[in-house]
């Protein structure tokens, strides 16, 4: 799935395949785009996020069964993040669920839309209609400590101060859009769900006030605040507790797909835990062994060079007693130190919306 905005991207944009989507990894320099995300305001092409609509008289009941969080009372002015699990408790995807008057709209994570749609259709039930809206709609994001100012200049200043996870049906340049206060990076964040034919115009308008940032800069900023990145972290066999995504599950719900497996994981408390680390030379590959006192205690899940830390930043899945900050471990023969999240304090946490 290619972005509808590809024709508006700079000619030297670097693309990459993420799952079923071809996305802009970087428009210029990932380090520069990262600085824009952390210091000013960035516009994001989130066209790799598929939009799936669930409607019909049984829409809410169906969504309640396939989403791991409680969406029974999700109104049309709210959205929330949730995991979607299979029967064994493995992560199918991490979605943003938007309440709609006639059901729900699910936004997949980057490149996971085809798998999500296949899973939903496999669990389809009478009275709930499932439709892929990605041929009609796309998503554009705004993030950064001054993203609120872009919202004011682009659409309406009052929208900038929406509470987190609030949703408004509004318009831009005569086009109906869905506007939400969301965010992936810990900075002020907003999303606009817009008809595909109007997306190039909205993208161009946003670029008058912000700079584009690609997937590489976005995922680094997500990692730094410990925002889960399913494609890197949801490794086969890992439970939601091992991944550290149990906050995206409501185990008090009476029933949802994967609940029995999640309850078992909570009750047994088994498995390893995910912890951040820094200090090693280079960027260790996933699967690199983690040692403590010469003993194998886990493995690297994901690692990158962090422009914010000026050092390698990674996630390791280790024995539970070692999932704490300030411990010395060895990765690839080099000493590292475990960290507490967030690994970078977002600038937005100290800048009020004016």
N, C-alpha and C positions, 0 to 999 in steps of 0.2 A: 504494500500500500504506500504510494508516493504522496507527498504533500501537495495540496492544491496551491500552495504558495511557492512552489519550486521556481516558477517563472519570475518571481519577484525577489528571489535570493541573489546575492552577488555572484558573478560568474565563477569566482574562485572558491565558492562554498565547497567544503569537504563533506561528503555524505557517507553514511554507513548503514548497514542493515541491522536493525534491532528487532528480533523476532520476525513478525510479518510486515514490518514497516521499514521504509527507507527514510531516514531522518537526517537533518543537518547536524553533523557532529560539531562543526565550528564554521563560522562565517569568515573569521579572520584569524585571530589568535585566541586560543582557549584561555590563556592567562589574562589577556586583556578583557575578554568577555566575563571571566570570573570577577575581575575587579569592578566591572560595571554592575554585576549582580550584587556585590557586597558594598559598594560605595555609592551607586547612583540608582539607575533604573534600567531594567532590561526587558525587552519584549521577546517572547518565546513562541516559536512555532510548535504547537503541541498536536500537530496533525497526525502524529503516530499514536495518539490516544483514540481508540475507537469509541463511538457513542452508540449505545444499545438501549432501545426504548422498550419498556414493559407496560402494557396497557390491558384494559379489560376488567371485568368484575372481580377476577381473582388475582389481579396484578400485585396487590400489597401482600396477600397471603403467600403468593409464589416467591416474591422477593424476600419475605420473612424466612422462608425455608432455605433459599440458596445463599443468602448473605449471613455472615457470621455475627454481625451486630444487629441490634434491634431497630428495625425501620418501620415498625407498625404505626408510629405516630409522626413519621417524617412528613412535615407539611411542605407546601409549595414554596415557602420562603426560606427553606433550610436545605443544607446538604451535609453529608458526613462521609468519612472514609471507613471502609470495611474490607475485610478479607472475604474471598470466596474460596471455599475449601472443597476437596473431593471427599469421598466416603472414608478414606484412610487418614483424613486430617491434613493432607498435603495442600500447599497453596496452589490454587488455580490462578488467582490474580488478586491484586489489591486495587480496589475501585473507589471512585467517588460516586456516591449515590445522591442524586438530586430528586427531591420530592417534586412531583408534578400533580396538577389537578386531576389527571386521569390515570395516574400510576407513578412510575419512576423512570428516570433516565440514568443509566450507568455509564461512567467514563472509565475505560480500561486504563491500565498502566501502559507505558510505551511499548508497542510491539506485541502486546499480549491479547489484542482484541479477538483474533481468530480463535484462539484457545478458549477464551471466555465465552464467546458466542456458541462454540461447539458444546461447551459444558452446559450452558443454559438450555440449549435446545434438547440436549440429552435428558434433562430433568423437566421438560415442558409438561404442563398440565392444562386441562381444559379450563377455559375462562381467563387465561393469561396469554396475551399475544406478545411475541418477542420479535422485534424488528431492528435490523441494523440501520442506523440513521447516518452512517458515515458518508454515504453518497450525497447526503443533503446538508450535513452540518460538519463544522470543524471547530477546533478549539485554539484560541490565542491566549497566551498568558502574559501577565506583567508582574515582575518581581523586583525587589530592591528597596532600600531604605527610603527612596524618594518616588517609588511607584505610585503612591497616593497622589502626588502632584500631576503625574501623567494622566491618571484617571480624571482629575478635575479639568484638565485642558482638553482631553479627548472626548469625554462624555458628559459628566456631571460631577461637580465637586462634592455633592452630598453623598455620592456613592463611595467615596474614598473612606469614609468613617463607618461603613457597615461593620457590625460585629462579625467575628470570625465564624465561618460556615453559614453566613447569611446569603440569600439568593434573591435577586430582583429581576423581574421581567421589565426590560426597558428598551430603548431604541437608540440607534446611532445612525445619523444621516438618513433618517426615515426607514431604517431597517430594524425589524424586531430582533433583539438578541437576549440571551440569558446572561446576566452578570452575577458573579459570585465572588465573595471574599474567601479565598482559600490560601494556598501557599505551600511550597515544597521545601523552601530553603531556610526558613526561620525569619526571613525578611518579610516586609509587607508584600502580600501576594493577592492577585486577582486573576480570575479567568473569565473569558468571554466566549460563549457558545454562539456561533454566528453562521448564517447560511453560507455555503461554500462560494456562491457567486459574489457575495459581498465581502468575503474574507480578504482578498487582495487590497481593497480600498481601506479597510480597517487596519491592516498590517502597515500600509503606507502611512496612514495617519499616525499610528503609534510611533513609527520610526522618525517622525518629526520631533518627538520629545524624548525618545529613548533609543538605546542601541540594541541590536539583536544579539542574543546569546544562544549558543547551540547546546546539544545534549551533553557534551563533555563537561562544560562549565556548570551546567545545571546539576548533573549527577555528583560532581565534586562538592558543590554547595549543599546538596541533600545529605551526602555522607557526613559532612562536618557537623550537622545538627542531628545526626542519627535518624534521619527520615528513611524508612525502609525502601530499598530498591530491589523489588522482587526478582528481577532477572539476574542479579548478582548473589542474592542472599537466600532465595528459596531453593536450596540445593536438595536433590532427591534424598528422601528419608528423614529430613530434619523436621521436627515438630515446630509448632508456632512458638513454643517456649524456648527452644533452642535458637530459633531465629531472633527472638526478642520482640515478636510482634503480637504478643498476647493481649496488648492493649487494643487491638483491632478485632477482638472477639468478645462477645457477651455470653459467658457460660451460664448466666442465669436464665437465658431464653429456654423455653420448653423444648424446642427442637430446631435444628438446622443441619444441613448436610455437613458431616464431619464432626458433629458434636461429641459422639461417643469416643472418638479417637482423641479429641482435645481434652475431654474429661479424664481419660486414662492418663494422658501426659501430665495433667495437673496433679492427679492423685498419686502417681508414682514418683513424680519429681525427678525422673531419670533423664539421662541425656546431658549433653554439654550445653554451655551458654556462650553467647557471643559478646565479645569485649573489644573495644578499640585499642590500638597500639600505635606507637611511633618510635623512631630511632634507628631503624635498620638502613643499610646502604642499598640504594636501588629500590625497585618495586618488586616484592616477591610475588610469584605466581600463585593463583589459587591452588590449594593442595599442599603447599610448602609446609613441612612439619614444624610444629611449635614445641620447644623443649623447656622443661623446668628441672634444674638440677641434673641434667643429662637424660631425663625421662621424657618420653613422648607423651604430651598432654593435650594435643589438639592439632589443628591445621588452619592455615590462612584461608579465609573465605573470599576476600576482596581487598585490593590495595591499590592506591594511586599516589602520585606526588601531589601534596596539598600546597597550593600557592599561599594559602592563609597561614599555614604553619611553617612553610619553607622547609618541609621535610616530608618523608613518607608517612602516609596515614592509612591504616588498614583495619580490617575486622578479622578476628580470629575466633574460632569456635573451640573452646577449651573446657577442661574439667570444671565443674561448678564452683569448687572452692577457689579457683584461680580467676574467676570472672569478677575482679575487683580492680580499682584504680591504684596505680603506684607500684605495681609488682614488676620485677625484672624477669623477663623470659628471653628465650633465644629463638630467633627466626632465621633460618638459613645460615646458621653459624655466627650470627651477629646479635648482640644484646638489644632488646627493645624494652620499652616501658609501657604498661597498660594505662589507659586513660578513662576518665569519666566523661560522659557526654553532657552538653554539647562540646565538641572538640574546638569549635570556634564560637565565640559569642557574637551573634548577629548584631549589626549596627542598629537595626530597627528596634531592638529592645530598649534602646536609650533615646530614640528620636520619636517624639509625639507627632501624630497627624495634626497639622495646623488647620 
